[in-house]
């Protein structure tokens, strides 16, 4: 399955590179592509909370079988939020559940993309993006009910502050 994921990523990257070459032969194509990105350092208000939460969850979640180094790195990042010990433990558990669900989601995404490719059909990501957004929202809801009110407020403030370090494709900011 990992091999398939790599193939899908390479195919997608290669296809986007070909499209970019065909549509823009300017030597400044890379600069133009990055200038279309929403830079959270300039416009953090243009990055939706759901996108910021998803990026935070992905950046700070580890698989249940993570190495001790990965767990230590995760704890170091999460300690910056200032949660109580109980809230910190709860956050780690909820993020682990998110990671498992997100990996299963990505497996389904890659399988559907490979199937469409094998049939020489376009891949319609609309339903998958809806499922991804629903997973992020359910994780946010789980955190809102599992953390203390103070803990949840600290987490939201931390994620909103992290927007200034994010760069997002305008298509992701919907």
Secondary structure, 3 states (H helix, E strand, C coil): CHHHHHHHHHHHHHHHHHHHHHHCCCCCHHHHHHHCCEEHHHHHHHCCHHHHHHHHHHHHCCCCCCCHHHHHHHHHHHHCCCCCHHHHHHHHHHHHHHHHHHHHHHHHHHHHHHHHHHCCCCCCCHHHHHHHHHHHHHHHHHHHHHCCHHHHHHHHHHHHHHHHHCEECHHHCC
